[in-house]
Amino acid sequence: MNDIGVIVLGTVVLGLLGFGCRGFFINSDIHLALRMVVAAIGVGILVLVIRTVRARLSRNQKKERREVEK
């Protein structure tokens, strides 16, 4: 269930970033390679954030299970 939430969160954040930066990506004066590099950096940062959130969620779940077993 947590995986679905993280996927939805990532999709929403990516959509909001795309919507907020649409002027940059639509502008034909900016070279295509620069726009692709900026998009790749944004996706990379999003992936890192999602991995961090998933790691914390799994760590918290393991910690809660240990407390219950004692």
VEXVEX-972593 format. One line per field, with one value per atom (N, C-alpha, C): residue number from 1; x, y, z. Coordinates in steps of 0.2 Angstrom, whole numbers, plus 2048, in hexadecimal, padded with zeros to 3 digits. Layout:
// residues N
num <- [NUM / ...]
xx <- [X / ...]
yy <- [Y / ...]
zz <- [Z / ...]
// end
This chain:
// residues 70
num <- [1 / 1 / 1 / 2 / 2 / 2 / 3 / 3 / 3 / 4 / 4 / 4 / 5 / 5 / 5 / 6 / 6 / 6 / 7 / 7 / 7 / 8 / 8 / 8 / 9 / 9 / 9 / 10 / 10 / 10 / 11 / 11 / 11 / 12 / 12 / 12 / 13 / 13 / 13 / 14 / 14 / 14 / 15 / 15 / 15 / 16 / 16 / 16 / 17 / 17 / 17 / 18 / 18 / 18 / 19 / 19 / 19 / 20 / 20 / 20 / 21 / 21 / 21 / 22 / 22 / 22 / 23 / 23 / 23 / 24 / 24 / 24 / 25 / 25 / 25 / 26 / 26 / 26 / 27 / 27 / 27 / 28 / 28 / 28 / 29 / 29 / 29 / 30 / 30 / 30 / 31 / 31 / 31 / 32 / 32 / 32 / 33 / 33 / 33 / 34 / 34 / 34 / 35 / 35 / 35 / 36 / 36 / 36 / 37 / 37 / 37 / 38 / 38 / 38 / 39 / 39 / 39 / 40 / 40 / 40 / 41 / 41 / 41 / 42 / 42 / 42 / 43 / 43 / 43 / 44 / 44 / 44 / 45 / 45 / 45 / 46 / 46 / 46 / 47 / 47 / 47 / 48 / 48 / 48 / 49 / 49 / 49 / 50 / 50 / 50 / 51 / 51 / 51 / 52 / 52 / 52 / 53 / 53 / 53 / 54 / 54 / 54 / 55 / 55 / 55 / 56 / 56 / 56 / 57 / 57 / 57 / 58 / 58 / 58 / 59 / 59 / 59 / 60 / 60 / 60 / 61 / 61 / 61 / 62 / 62 / 62 / 63 / 63 / 63 / 64 / 64 / 64 / 65 / 65 / 65 / 66 / 66 / 66 / 67 / 67 / 67 / 68 / 68 / 68 / 69 / 69 / 69 / 70 / 70 / 70]
xx <- [804 / 800 / 804 / 80A / 80E / 812 / 813 / 816 / 811 / 80A / 806 / 806 / 806 / 806 / 80C / 812 / 818 / 818 / 815 / 814 / 810 / 80A / 805 / 809 / 80C / 810 / 815 / 819 / 81E / 81B / 815 / 811 / 80F / 80C / 809 / 80F / 814 / 81A / 81D / 81D / 820 / 81B / 815 / 810 / 810 / 811 / 811 / 817 / 81D / 823 / 822 / 81F / 81E / 81A / 815 / 810 / 813 / 817 / 81A / 820 / 823 / 829 / 827 / 820 / 81E / 821 / 821 / 824 / 82B / 82F / 836 / 836 / 832 / 832 / 82F / 82A / 827 / 82B / 82F / 833 / 838 / 837 / 83B / 842 / 843 / 849 / 84F / 84C / 851 / 853 / 859 / 85B / 858 / 856 / 853 / 857 / 85E / 862 / 862 / 862 / 861 / 85B / 855 / 84F / 84F / 852 / 852 / 857 / 85C / 861 / 85D / 859 / 855 / 850 / 84D / 848 / 84B / 851 / 854 / 856 / 858 / 85A / 854 / 84F / 848 / 846 / 846 / 844 / 849 / 84F / 854 / 853 / 852 / 850 / 84A / 845 / 83F / 840 / 844 / 845 / 849 / 84E / 851 / 84C / 848 / 843 / 83E / 83C / 838 / 83B / 842 / 846 / 846 / 848 / 848 / 842 / 83C / 836 / 834 / 836 / 834 / 839 / 83F / 844 / 842 / 83F / 83D / 837 / 832 / 82C / 82E / 832 / 834 / 837 / 83C / 83F / 83A / 836 / 831 / 82C / 82B / 827 / 82A / 831 / 835 / 836 / 836 / 837 / 831 / 82B / 825 / 824 / 826 / 825 / 829 / 82F / 834 / 831 / 82E / 82B / 825 / 821 / 81B / 81E / 823 / 825 / 828 / 82B / 82E / 828]
yy <- [7FA / 800 / 806 / 806 / 80C / 80D / 808 / 809 / 80D / 80C / 80F / 817 / 818 / 81F / 823 / 81F / 822 / 824 / 81F / 820 / 826 / 826 / 82C / 832 / 832 / 838 / 83B / 836 / 837 / 83A / 837 / 839 / 840 / 842 / 848 / 84E / 84C / 851 / 852 / 84D / 84E / 852 / 851 / 855 / 85C / 85D / 864 / 868 / 864 / 867 / 868 / 864 / 865 / 86B / 86B / 871 / 878 / 878 / 87E / 880 / 87B / 87D / 87D / 87D / 87C / 882 / 888 / 88D / 88C / 889 / 887 / 882 / 87D / 877 / 879 / 87E / 880 / 885 / 889 / 88E / 88B / 88E / 88B / 88F / 894 / 897 / 894 / 88F / 88B / 885 / 883 / 87D / 877 / 872 / 86C / 868 / 868 / 864 / 866 / 86D / 870 / 86E / 86E / 86C / 865 / 861 / 85A / 858 / 85C / 85B / 85E / 863 / 865 / 860 / 85D / 858 / 852 / 850 / 84A / 84C / 852 / 853 / 853 / 856 / 856 / 84F / 84A / 843 / 840 / 841 / 83E / 840 / 847 / 849 / 846 / 845 / 842 / 83B / 837 / 830 / 830 / 834 / 834 / 835 / 83A / 83C / 836 / 832 / 82D / 827 / 826 / 820 / 822 / 828 / 82A / 829 / 82B / 82A / 823 / 81F / 817 / 814 / 816 / 814 / 815 / 81B / 81D / 81A / 819 / 815 / 80E / 80B / 804 / 803 / 808 / 808 / 809 / 80E / 80F / 809 / 805 / 7FF / 7FA / 7F9 / 7F4 / 7F6 / 7FC / 7FE / 7FD / 7FE / 7FD / 7F5 / 7F1 / 7EA / 7E7 / 7EA / 7E8 / 7EA / 7EF / 7F2 / 7ED / 7EB / 7E7 / 7E0 / 7DD / 7D7 / 7D6 / 7DB / 7DB / 7DA]
zz <- [800 / 800 / 800 / 804 / 804 / 7FD / 7F9 / 7F2 / 7EE / 7EE / 7EA / 7EC / 7F3 / 7F5 / 7F3 / 7F3 / 7F0 / 7E9 / 7E5 / 7DE / 7DC / 7E0 / 7DF / 7E1 / 7E6 / 7E8 / 7E3 / 7E0 / 7DB / 7D5 / 7D3 / 7CD / 7CE / 7D4 / 7D5 / 7D5 / 7D8 / 7D9 / 7D2 / 7CE / 7C7 / 7C3 / 7C3 / 7C0 / 7C2 / 7C8 / 7CB / 7C8 / 7C8 / 7C6 / 7BE / 7BB / 7B3 / 7B2 / 7B6 / 7B5 / 7B7 / 7BC / 7BE / 7B9 / 7B6 / 7B2 / 7AA / 7A9 / 7A2 / 79D / 7A0 / 79C / 79A / 79F / 79D / 797 / 798 / 793 / 78D / 78C / 786 / 782 / 786 / 783 / 77D / 777 / 772 / 771 / 775 / 775 / 779 / 77E / 782 / 77E / 77E / 77A / 77D / 778 / 77A / 77F / 77E / 782 / 789 / 78A / 791 / 794 / 790 / 793 / 795 / 791 / 793 / 799 / 79A / 7A0 / 7A6 / 7A6 / 7AB / 7AD / 7A8 / 7AA / 7AD / 7AB / 7AD / 7B5 / 7B6 / 7BD / 7C1 / 7BF / 7C3 / 7C4 / 7BF / 7C0 / 7C5 / 7C5 / 7C9 / 7D0 / 7D2 / 7D8 / 7DB / 7D7 / 7D9 / 7DB / 7D7 / 7D8 / 7DF / 7E1 / 7E7 / 7ED / 7EC / 7F1 / 7F2 / 7ED / 7EE / 7F1 / 7EF / 7F3 / 7FA / 7FC / 803 / 807 / 804 / 807 / 808 / 803 / 804 / 809 / 809 / 80E / 815 / 816 / 81D / 81F / 81A / 81C / 81E / 81A / 81C / 822 / 824 / 82A / 830 / 82F / 834 / 835 / 830 / 831 / 834 / 833 / 836 / 83E / 83F / 846 / 84A / 847 / 84B / 84C / 847 / 848 / 84E / 84E / 854 / 85A / 85B / 861 / 863 / 85F / 860 / 862 / 85F / 861 / 868 / 86B / 871 / 876]
// end
